Amino acid sequence: MIRRLSLSQRLTLVFTAILLMCAVAACSVQLYSTSQYGSAMVQRLSAGLAQQIVNSEQLFDKEGKVNRPALQTLFSRLMTLNPSVELYLVSPEGDLLADAAPEGHVKRQKIDIAPLQTFLGGAAWPIFGDDPRSLEKQKVFSVAPVRLNGELHCYLYIILQGEDLNALSDSAWQKALWSTVLWSLLLVALFGTLAGVMVWYCVTRPVKQLTADVRGLDQDSISAIKQLAQQTPDAEAANEVAILHNTFIELARKIASQWDELSDSDRQRREFIANISHDLRTPLTSLLGYLETLSMKADTLSPEDNRQYLAIALRQGHKVRHLSQQLFELAKLEHGGIKPQLERFAIGELIQDVAQKFDLAIETRKLKLQVEMPRLLPLVNADVSMIERVVTNLLDNAVRHTPQGGTIQLRVWQENAQLQVEVADSGPGVEQELREQLFQRPSALSARSAREDRGGLGLLIVRRMLELHGGGIRLMDVTAGACFRFFVPL
């Protein structure tokens, strides 16, 4: 049954139950305190009644026996003046010696004497003693010792709340109890309703709103997430519901951002596949065309034409093989198929070895290679083959794009905990529209000439290799030529 209730109904029920328990506890305490206070007041007002009677009345005759006619007259007079009191003579042992009760009303002939001694000792009120007309009840009383010849003979024991008063008080008690219960229920209902309204407004309303936002994710997930991400977080959130709402907004923003990144990555992948398919199709078409020509016109072509067609077909075949090798290498780098084999080596020696491989090309094109490198460089903890591939690719691009008689600069230096390497040439440089996409996958929407100027997939492979080492590469802003700078951590 409770599981079917909503959160606001459950909280309202809990608050109402708590209020009801508080009301019951408060009523019980109030009624008990009122009873105790009334008893204490009655006992305080009539505390000296027994002593006054002992001082003014002759309760025993000269022989020390109970003066029953006088005692009966006294009891009758007091009962007439104050029907709530009941008088008894009690022996020092607690036995009843005399009383004015009607026949059959006295239920016990002996009472506990300890409360009487406590009363005479001056203890705090109220003090309750045994009621002779009841086997279990205790009531407030007044008591005074009765002495004969200076010795304790008995006690005058007066019950201050007799049977008649009990009958009246029970009736009044029931009326007061029902009145108290009725008002308590009304107050509980009122405050329970107020608590329910406050719980709905402060707790369940925001929770329902948040639940509605989150529930919408099942119907149209990404649209609902983006709508939730566009909401403004509460900068002054102080309660758990508002903090939870802010957390959902931040989560939705992260999911939306990751979704956009995945969408962009998927778009780039599709464009990359389309671009590579185009780049592969072009040399393959050329290769097949020349091979078909050789096959169909082998008898009519001159030896010089045969050699020329075979050279073109071979060159296109090498181009296809080189592009496929780059694709395979890039795929392994991006998907963790290649891990750098770290070892400590001197990068200066590596750069000198790589530079020597380009001596023939530099001499043929009459280029000038300037290497600036300090003598003492710290050892680098990296993969030798990968770093060699990076330097080779950058020097190859510089040699191919530097005009005849130009200059290529290669600088190496240490900067903090990094080793910086810079390759600069005096060529035409990189056009501004290509700079932003230089280290990204080529797009099928770009012009083919622009894609060729990028140098194929070499720069993507270089960037990925450096990233595997915790390094990076960027194109520097220079006035002339192109300047690439990369770093690797020491």
Summary of the structure (lengths in Angstrom):
residues: 490
radius of gyration: 54.5
end to end distance: 68.3
largest distance: 173.7
contacts: 1355
relative contact order: 0.06
helix: 57%
strand: 16%
